[in-house]
Amino acid sequence: MIADHFTRLIRRQQFLIRCLGDYSGSNNICNSASIKMQSLLSVGSPSMEVDAVSILKSITPSLEASKHKGQAGKIAVVGGCREYTGAPYFSAISALKIGADLSHVFCTKDAAPVIKGYSPELIVHPILEESYSVRDEDKKSILAKVIEEVDKWMERFDCLVIGPGLGRDPFLLDCVSNIMKHARQSNVPMVIDGDGLFLVTNSLELISGYPLAVLTPNVNEYKRLVQKVLQCEVNDRDGTHQLLSLAKGIGGATILRKGVSDFISNGETVHAVSSFGSPRRCGGQGDILSGSVAVFVSWARQLAGEPSMSATVMGCIAGSVLLRKAASQAFERNRRSMLTTDIIQHLGTSLEELCPVLVSQ
């Protein structure tokens, strides 16, 4: 039965890729996709496939008239600079579309007006600085002001997203490093993506031994993490043990390794989410995932009792399956022209299909 399940996944991927267009070489594309999928599935055994929809349902709270603003989640995205304003917007607005009550963005002063212009729903804090606008003698005092401003809000947040649109400016990264240290002191979960992964790969002490950290690397970011932590190259033939070793080497942070199948581990177990999403690989989908995971992690931490999985693992699984569902719907409608904004528009309907709203009086 398990083997049949994965055979059907491969056939479905072949079919959907063929839908992109009947042109010369399409068979090669399908064969290549099939080989890639089988290769990635070999990272873990089929028994690692998790009932992601059931986990999503168990996390998602009911809507109750007695609840007040903020109880469904307060998320903050730390990122956004002169060059990159779309990524923090994608992450922050996705959190709201899924059901978070409030979504903040801490960005540079240059990025703030642009991000504010994208949506009035976001609370934008233009407090970060880049090296070009700061004199060397002023860096210490400006850093202190940044941390002071963020600390005013820190304990209100249920989860931070670190990295979308962050860039790699040295002073900006220094500011964010200090924000991460304060988040850790306040026991606030952090989902780290994009240039946030560049930062932590070069400063592992920021997340080492912190079980509320989530890393969401793509293929290249994962490669750099493996090289840094394990001092070797990525080995998909023994991918399960390597992912476990990587999570353990970082000290128990949860890793969501993105790919044809997403693999999730906190160093104790490995879970796979393999439902098909979309063959369209437009930029920004990782930003949707980071915002989604942040919301689900915050919801999972509110569960009563002691769940069998950690909140970070459950949040990754739920975020993965929701993004795949929304991407599938967006691709079905838009085909080659599908963009990240199209996926965002399908987040609400996808969540409703997976977990219909329950309204309590």
Legacy VTK file of the C-alpha trace (Angstrom):
# vtk DataFile Version 3.0
C-alpha trace
ASCII
DATASET POLYDATA
POINTS 361 float
0.000 0.000 0.000
2.795 2.462 0.883
4.664 1.740 -2.342
1.443 2.303 -4.330
0.957 5.630 -2.551
4.332 6.965 -3.680
3.871 5.567 -7.206
0.647 7.556 -7.450
2.471 10.695 -6.243
5.064 10.306 -9.016
2.368 9.740 -11.658
0.435 12.773 -10.463
3.518 14.936 -10.737
4.133 13.676 -14.279
0.546 14.461 -15.243
0.575 17.985 -13.806
3.882 18.847 -15.441
2.507 17.637 -18.790
-0.362 20.080 -18.230
2.147 22.911 -18.538
2.148 22.330 -22.268
2.499 19.645 -24.903
5.760 20.573 -26.538
8.935 18.923 -27.707
10.948 17.572 -24.843
8.001 17.306 -22.442
8.712 13.627 -21.896
12.230 14.492 -20.784
10.821 16.993 -18.301
8.410 14.437 -16.905
11.096 11.778 -16.665
13.423 14.226 -14.957
10.705 15.211 -12.480
9.998 11.554 -11.767
13.670 10.832 -11.131
13.979 13.866 -8.850
10.893 12.880 -6.891
12.073 9.311 -6.427
15.476 10.617 -5.356
13.970 12.930 -2.761
11.612 10.269 -1.507
14.686 8.141 -0.858
15.743 10.712 1.740
13.363 9.010 4.129
11.410 5.792 4.207
7.737 5.861 3.148
6.697 5.284 6.743
7.790 8.856 7.483
4.842 10.292 5.554
2.693 12.009 8.154
-1.052 12.649 8.295
-0.475 16.351 7.774
-4.138 17.306 7.395
-5.043 15.744 10.753
-2.218 17.656 12.411
-3.351 20.901 10.772
-6.897 20.307 12.033
-5.671 19.601 15.559
-3.741 22.891 15.642
-6.256 25.249 14.058
-8.397 26.919 16.735
-12.136 27.415 16.535
-13.546 30.900 16.164
-15.278 32.054 19.333
-17.244 35.212 19.953
-15.678 35.504 23.384
-12.123 35.834 22.062
-10.422 39.202 21.738
-7.935 40.676 19.291
-4.550 39.035 19.523
-5.574 35.622 20.838
-5.342 34.068 17.368
-1.726 35.104 17.019
0.591 38.096 16.890
3.385 37.592 14.364
6.393 39.825 13.615
8.550 39.637 10.492
12.089 40.993 10.795
13.282 41.820 7.294
12.964 44.220 4.409
15.610 46.571 3.018
16.153 48.853 0.026
16.384 46.006 -2.470
13.832 43.592 -1.014
10.374 44.720 0.027
8.201 41.941 -1.389
9.461 39.080 0.779
8.525 40.554 4.187
5.139 41.553 2.802
4.477 38.015 1.503
5.380 36.512 4.865
3.438 39.000 6.972
0.269 39.080 4.855
0.228 35.266 4.647
0.107 35.122 8.436
-2.997 37.317 8.387
-4.632 35.393 5.540
-4.308 32.169 7.534
-5.883 33.659 10.627
-3.374 35.537 12.772
-4.900 38.656 14.310
-1.909 40.992 14.014
1.130 41.043 11.765
4.098 43.377 12.230
7.113 44.096 10.019
10.393 45.460 11.389
12.351 46.795 8.416
14.702 49.549 7.280
13.492 53.112 6.854
13.855 52.868 3.074
11.672 49.771 2.882
8.911 50.928 5.235
6.924 53.257 2.918
6.898 50.629 0.184
5.720 47.849 2.476
3.090 50.112 4.022
1.881 50.856 0.502
1.307 47.178 -0.204
-1.303 46.807 2.536
-2.837 48.867 5.347
-3.306 45.615 7.289
0.350 45.443 8.338
1.929 47.281 11.271
5.258 48.512 9.934
8.173 49.620 12.140
10.907 51.500 10.184
13.638 51.053 12.772
16.412 48.997 11.156
19.470 50.640 9.612
22.018 49.704 6.951
25.714 50.530 6.972
25.530 53.205 4.273
23.342 55.424 6.468
25.267 54.992 9.730
28.602 56.510 10.713
30.977 54.168 12.509
30.954 56.287 15.651
27.139 56.131 15.788
26.676 52.394 15.326
26.712 51.482 19.006
24.075 54.053 19.980
21.844 53.239 16.988
22.046 49.532 17.769
20.956 50.253 21.331
17.974 52.283 20.047
16.937 49.465 17.708
16.984 46.911 20.509
15.154 49.272 22.849
12.367 49.737 20.308
12.018 46.021 19.543
12.015 45.153 23.244
8.907 47.285 23.700
7.043 44.764 21.579
8.902 41.492 22.072
6.811 39.925 24.823
3.619 40.595 22.873
4.684 38.410 19.969
3.803 34.736 19.623
6.430 34.108 16.953
9.064 35.967 14.925
9.963 35.379 11.284
13.604 36.267 10.708
15.052 36.896 7.278
12.561 37.628 4.458
14.078 40.433 2.395
16.748 41.024 5.006
19.762 41.331 2.732
23.325 40.876 3.895
24.434 44.318 5.014
26.853 43.803 7.949
25.342 46.393 10.296
21.792 45.275 9.521
22.764 41.663 10.268
24.353 42.813 13.523
21.074 44.481 14.514
19.095 41.339 13.716
21.566 39.141 15.615
20.865 41.170 18.733
17.099 40.999 18.129
17.393 37.205 17.956
19.286 37.119 21.230
16.546 39.108 22.930
13.837 36.908 21.392
15.589 33.872 22.774
15.807 35.448 26.229
12.047 36.078 26.048
11.365 32.496 24.929
9.763 33.641 21.673
9.770 31.106 18.801
11.638 32.086 15.630
11.131 30.887 12.058
14.309 31.600 10.115
14.345 31.826 6.327
16.147 33.552 3.466
19.057 35.735 4.546
18.250 34.839 8.142
19.648 31.417 7.270
22.779 33.066 5.898
23.117 34.819 9.242
22.658 31.758 11.457
24.849 29.552 9.254
27.686 31.927 10.030
26.625 32.433 13.665
25.226 29.114 14.845
25.321 30.223 18.467
22.238 32.335 17.756
20.037 29.233 17.555
22.178 26.394 18.892
20.367 24.589 21.688
17.176 26.628 21.212
14.224 24.236 20.659
11.895 27.070 19.616
13.962 27.840 16.501
12.730 26.658 13.091
14.956 26.704 10.000
13.356 26.452 6.535
16.248 25.954 4.074
15.948 25.396 0.336
18.407 23.151 -1.483
21.313 25.619 -1.471
20.716 26.850 2.075
20.524 23.253 3.276
23.805 22.472 1.529
25.549 25.337 3.332
24.133 24.234 6.694
25.340 20.668 6.190
28.796 21.869 5.183
29.012 24.178 8.188
27.599 21.897 10.882
28.483 18.403 9.698
31.614 19.289 7.709
30.520 17.188 4.731
28.399 17.303 1.581
24.672 16.564 1.288
24.037 12.826 1.002
20.504 12.067 -0.174
21.123 8.322 -0.101
21.327 8.578 3.660
19.296 11.736 3.913
17.234 10.714 6.923
20.209 10.181 9.184
21.933 13.267 7.831
18.888 15.437 8.579
18.670 13.961 12.076
22.380 14.574 12.590
22.060 18.154 11.358
19.196 18.940 13.741
21.090 17.339 16.615
24.263 19.174 15.644
22.438 22.485 15.858
21.115 21.484 19.246
17.498 20.511 18.696
16.266 23.268 16.422
13.571 22.098 14.012
14.555 21.938 10.341
12.076 21.973 7.475
14.026 20.866 4.431
12.095 22.145 1.436
11.850 20.161 -1.772
9.582 17.963 -3.881
8.799 16.398 -0.530
9.330 18.470 2.616
11.234 16.705 5.404
10.962 17.914 8.980
13.124 16.970 11.958
13.988 18.260 15.414
16.747 15.695 15.879
14.419 13.051 17.327
12.262 11.992 14.378
11.822 12.745 10.686
8.417 13.442 9.114
7.616 13.878 5.421
4.925 15.904 3.653
4.608 14.816 0.027
1.238 16.101 -1.179
1.664 17.738 -4.573
1.753 21.521 -4.783
2.778 23.128 -8.043
5.519 22.664 -10.663
5.734 26.460 -10.960
8.689 27.716 -8.951
8.101 31.482 -8.823
9.984 33.369 -6.127
8.298 34.143 -2.836
6.755 30.779 -1.981
9.252 30.303 0.831
8.087 33.603 2.313
4.504 32.324 2.374
5.751 29.189 4.111
7.652 31.118 6.776
4.605 33.211 7.671
2.385 30.126 7.656
4.690 28.116 9.897
4.904 31.030 12.338
1.122 31.085 12.741
0.798 27.332 13.153
3.657 27.199 15.668
1.931 29.892 17.734
-1.353 27.958 17.580
0.322 24.649 18.435
1.856 26.195 21.550
-1.653 27.004 22.783
-2.792 23.379 22.714
-3.845 21.930 26.038
-2.073 18.890 27.452
1.128 17.446 26.051
0.939 16.691 22.299
2.970 13.793 20.975
4.918 16.185 18.704
6.634 19.456 19.524
4.869 22.671 18.553
7.607 23.533 16.073
7.338 20.181 14.266
3.537 20.391 14.162
3.736 23.959 12.872
6.101 22.949 10.070
3.885 20.053 8.996
0.738 22.209 8.953
2.453 25.068 7.119
3.853 22.690 4.517
0.560 20.987 3.660
-1.355 24.286 3.531
1.144 25.914 1.165
1.044 22.860 -1.086
-2.750 22.944 -1.166
-2.860 26.672 -1.960
-0.156 26.369 -4.626
-2.065 23.510 -6.247
-5.248 25.604 -6.385
-3.401 28.648 -7.716
-1.647 26.601 -10.401
-4.892 24.964 -11.481
-6.332 28.414 -12.103
-3.301 30.327 -13.424
-0.989 27.694 -14.924
2.305 29.212 -16.121
1.304 32.735 -15.090
0.926 31.748 -11.427
2.646 34.171 -9.051
3.157 34.216 -5.302
0.297 36.683 -4.920
-2.006 34.121 -6.555
-1.040 31.521 -3.946
-1.709 33.994 -1.136
-5.224 34.527 -2.485
-5.861 30.796 -2.130
-4.603 30.415 1.441
-7.995 31.087 3.001
-9.981 28.786 0.723
-7.368 26.065 1.067
-7.462 26.220 4.859
-11.257 26.150 4.761
-11.214 23.006 2.602
-8.710 21.284 4.881
-10.273 22.503 8.121
-13.766 24.031 7.848
-14.416 26.888 10.266
-16.084 25.974 13.528
-17.784 28.924 15.178
-18.455 28.672 18.911
-20.959 31.036 20.563
LINES 1 362
361 0 1 2 3 4 5 6 7 8 9 10 11 12 13 14 15 16 17 18 19 20 21 22 23 24 25 26 27 28 29 30 31 32 33 34 35 36 37 38 39 40 41 42 43 44 45 46 47 48 49 50 51 52 53 54 55 56 57 58 59 60 61 62 63 64 65 66 67 68 69 70 71 72 73 74 75 76 77 78 79 80 81 82 83 84 85 86 87 88 89 90 91 92 93 94 95 96 97 98 99 100 101 102 103 104 105 106 107 108 109 110 111 112 113 114 115 116 117 118 119 120 121 122 123 124 125 126 127 128 129 130 131 132 133 134 135 136 137 138 139 140 141 142 143 144 145 146 147 148 149 150 151 152 153 154 155 156 157 158 159 160 161 162 163 164 165 166 167 168 169 170 171 172 173 174 175 176 177 178 179 180 181 182 183 184 185 186 187 188 189 190 191 192 193 194 195 196 197 198 199 200 201 202 203 204 205 206 207 208 209 210 211 212 213 214 215 216 217 218 219 220 221 222 223 224 225 226 227 228 229 230 231 232 233 234 235 236 237 238 239 240 241 242 243 244 245 246 247 248 249 250 251 252 253 254 255 256 257 258 259 260 261 262 263 264 265 266 267 268 269 270 271 272 273 274 275 276 277 278 279 280 281 282 283 284 285 286 287 288 289 290 291 292 293 294 295 296 297 298 299 300 301 302 303 304 305 306 307 308 309 310 311 312 313 314 315 316 317 318 319 320 321 322 323 324 325 326 327 328 329 330 331 332 333 334 335 336 337 338 339 340 341 342 343 344 345 346 347 348 349 350 351 352 353 354 355 356 357 358 359 360
